[in-house]
């Protein structure tokens, strides 16, 4: 290998590694913050690793919070016994101790995840607009939000695959007058932003009495999407026409050709559509914010925003822990489906 080639490859790999670190930094900071106590989440200077401090107070070895350094004498800290469940702040022991009497070690707070998921539903649920959906002391479980999100994502993905595959087949494999013009009009709908459609859609779903239910979030997936239609159409055009012609000679109908020949050969593209829609439904915030009014119907994205706006201030360590739990499933899903995902993207659009 030539020296300039080695230098070029090294430069490319260095740039790729630097880009990976830059993109990975926010996620690493998210995980780090989720494992810290509250006082370390906004500390200056910031700390990467969660730490715990221990000292002897009133003859007891206990965990303490480092409040602030003492100016006189130097080298001392004002510390307070860490509050545990059921302990009132005025019952905590405080002292001024030298730095040598304080032991600090790395200690992740895994309980942050349990507490965050347990308190995500809030102390009570009153729907927006003043309509009470549950009792004043009721609390919605995290698994209720998870179930709502999975329902929207799974049904939406099934609808997206089924409807867009049929439409794309009609645009790619069947010749009829006005086909290309109608396909161009379908693509033109991609330029219409969702905020333009919010008011008309709200009026339609209100007329159907769907406001406050999950139906507005997954039923529209059964009526096609311009991007998915384009993606599947391009993939269907890469399948040789001879296969369809041979099936027609054997007496197969268009539906049989579509179901028994085209779909089995299009699994990578169908998987890409399902994955795209699943990820979109999992991360969708505007739709649930617009159409859902009762907390027990919230999806995870809306529940996370509601958790952030709960009274008493933002508990950043709990908020970050809940965020990690919410984004982890999509990371795992993409990790196990990345081969199929990349194959579907690469083989799409090979034929004009």
N, C-alpha and C positions, 0 to 999 in steps of 0.2 A: 504494500500500500504506500502511496506517495505521501511525503511529509505534509504537503498542503491539505491532502485529504484527511489525514489524522487530525490536523488542527481544525479543519472545518467541522468534522464530526464532533470533536470535543466542544467547539463553540456552540453547536446546535444542542447537544446534550446539556451543557451548562445553562443555556437559556431555557430549555424545557424544565430542568430541575428548579431553576429560579421561579419560573411561572407556577410550577406545582406548589412550591412553598408559599408563594403569595396567595394562591387560591385556597390553600389548606389552612393558612393562618387563622382566619375567622372561626373555622370549625374547631380547631384545637383550643382557641381561647374560649369558645362556647363550652366545650367539655371541661376545661380547667375551671371556669367560673361555676359550673354546676356542682363541683365537688368542694367548693370553698364554704366557709362560714360567711355570714352576711358582712362582717366588718372587713373582710379581705377582698370582697368583690369590687369595692371602689377605693382601695387603699392607694396611697401615693408614697413611694413609687409602686407600680403594680407588681404583683408577684404571680409567677406562673404556677407554682406548685402549692396546693392547699397545705397549710401548716396548722399545728395545734401547739399551744403553750401550756406547760404544767408548772405548778409551784405549790409550796406548802403553806396553807392558810389555816390558822387555828389548829395546828397539829395534823391537818388532813392534806393528803396529796390530791390535788384537784386540778381540773382544767380551768384556765383563766383567760380572760380577754385583756390584751394589752391596750389600755386606754390612751395613754400619751406618755412621753418621756418627761422626767422631772428635771427642771433647770438646776435646782440646788437641793441636794448635791448631784453632780453629774454622774451619769452611769446608772441611774435608777429609773424605774418605770412605775407608773401608777397602774395597778392591775385590779380587776374585778372578777370574782368567781363567775364562771359561765352559767347563765340561766338555763335550767332544765325545765321540763314540763311540770307544771304545778307550783313552781317557785316564783314568788313575787319579787320584783326588782329591789324593793326595800329590805328584803331578807338576804340579799347577797353580800358576801364579805368582800371588803376592799382593803388594799394595803399598798404600801410603797416598798418595792423590793429591788435589790441590785440585779443587774443583768445576769450575774453569775448564779443567782438563785432561781432563774427561770430556765426551764428546759423546753426547747422548741424542736419539734420533729415533724416530718412529712406525714400527714394523716388525711386521706380523702374522706369526705363526708358522704358516704353512700346513702345515709338516711335522707339526704335531700331529695332523692328520687321518690322514696316512699311518701314523704310528707307532701311533695309537690303533687303527686297523683291523687293523694287523699283529699287535698284541699282545692283541687282544680275546679270542682263544681261550685264552690262558694257556699256560704252559710244558708242562703235561701235563693229562690228563683221567682223573680217578678218579670214578666215579659215586657218588652218595650211597648210603649203605648198605654201602660197602666193595667194591663190584663194579667192577673195572677194565674200562672200555669200550675204551680205546685204550692204546697203549704209553706208557711213562712219559715218553718224550721227545717224544711226538706233540703237535701243536698243531692245533686246529680253526680253519679259516679263517672269516673274517667272512662270506664268501659261502655257507658252509654254513648259518650261522644265517639269512641272508637267504633262502636257498632253502626252508628249513623254514617260515619265516614266510609266504612267498608261497604255499606249498602249502596251509597251513592256511587262509589268508585267501581264496584263490581257490576252493578246494573248498567251504569253508564258505559263501561268498557264493552260489555256484551252488546249493547245497543249500537255503539260506534262501529264495532267490527261488522255486525250483521247488516246494518243499513248502508254503510258506506261501501261495503263490498258489493252489494247488489247495484248500487248506483254507478260505481266505478266500472262494473262489468258492462252495464249498458252503454257507457261512454267509450269503452275501449274495444269491445268485441262484437257489438251489434251495430250495423250500419243503418241509419235512419236520417231523414231529412231534418236539418236544423240541429244536428247533434253537436257540432263544433261550436255553433253560436251559443247554444244553451250551456255548454261547458265553460265557455268564456264568461258568460253571465254568472255562473256559479263561482268561478274564481274571483270575479269582481266583488263578491260579498265579503271576501277576506279583508277588503279595505274599509269596511264599515266597523268602527270600534264599538265595543260593548256599551260604553256610556250612552251612545246614541240609541241603543235598543232597550235600555233599562226601563224607561217609562212605558213604551208599548208592551213590553213583555210583562211588566207588573200588572198592567190593565188586563191582559189576556189571562194571566194566572189568577188574578182576583176574580174575574168573571167565572172561572172554573172552580172557584173556592179552594184553590191550592196554596194560597198564602199561609204560611205557618206549617207547611208540610214539606217533606223531602222531594215530592214529585217534580217541582220546577228545576231541581238539580240533576235529575237523571232521565226524565222523559224526553227532553229535547235531543238527547244523544241518539234516539231512534229515528231522527229525521234528517240525518246527514250533516256533514261538515266539509266545507270546501277544501281545506288542507288535506284531510284524510282521503277525500275523493281523488284529489290530484295524486297523492302518494300511491294509492292502490291502482289507479288507472295506469300510471307509468310502469308499475310492476307487472300488471296484467299484459301490457303491450310487449313485454320481453318474452312471454310464453309463445312458442311457435303456433301459428295459425293452423298448421297441418294437424295438430292434435284435435282441434275442434272440428275440422273438416272430416277427419276420419271418424269421429264420434257421430257426426251428422249422417254419414253414409251408413253407419251401423244402426241408425234409427233413434238416436238419442235426441231428446228435446233440449232447448236452451237451458232450462233449469237443471236437467241432469248433467249437462256439460259443466255448468257453473258449479254444481254441488260435488260432482265426482271427479272432475279433472282440474278445474281452475283453483278451487279452494285448497285441495291437498298440496298443490304445487306452490301456493302462496303463503305458506305458514310463516316464513320470516317477516313478510310485510304485514300480515295480520297481527303478528305478535308486536310489531312496532306500533301499530295503531292502538292496540289494547294497552300497551305500556305507556304511550303518550297520553292517552285519555285517563288512565289510572293516576298517573302523576299529576296531571292537570286537576283532576277532581280532588286529589288528596291535598293539593296546595291552594285550591280555589278559596278565596276569601270574599270577593265582591258578591258572588251569587248568594252564599249563605247569609251575608250581612243584609242583603236586599230582601230575601224571601222568607227567612226564618224569624219567628217572633217569640218562640218559647224555648227556654233553655234546654229542656230535655230533648229537643230536636237539633241542637247545635252540632255542627261538625267540629273536628279537632282544630281547624284553623280559626274558626270563630270563637271556640271555647278558650283558645290560648289568648286571643285578644281580650276576651272578657276577663280572664284571669289576671291579665296585666292591669286592667282598669278597676280591679276590686279595691274597696276602701282600705285605708291603713297604709298606703304607700306600696311601692313596688318592692317585693322581696326578690332581688335579682338572682340569688342563688337558686331559689325554687323555680323562678321563671325560666332560667337557663336549663335546669334539670328537665322541666316539662318539655321544653323545646327539643332537647336531645332525644327524648323518648318519641316525640312526634316525627322527627326527621329520620330516625334510625330505620324504620321499616322500609322507606323508599330507597335508602342507601343499600340495604340488604337485597331488596328486590332487583335493583339495577346491577348489583354485583353478580347475582346468579343468572341474570338474563342478558348480560352485556354481549355475549357472543352472538346470540340470536338478534339482538338489537342492532349491532354493527353490521351483521350480515344483511339484514333487511334494509338498512340505510344504503349500504354500498351497492346492492343489486337493484335498487330503485332508480329509475331514470336512465338506464343504460340505453334505452331505445327512445327516440324522439316521437 
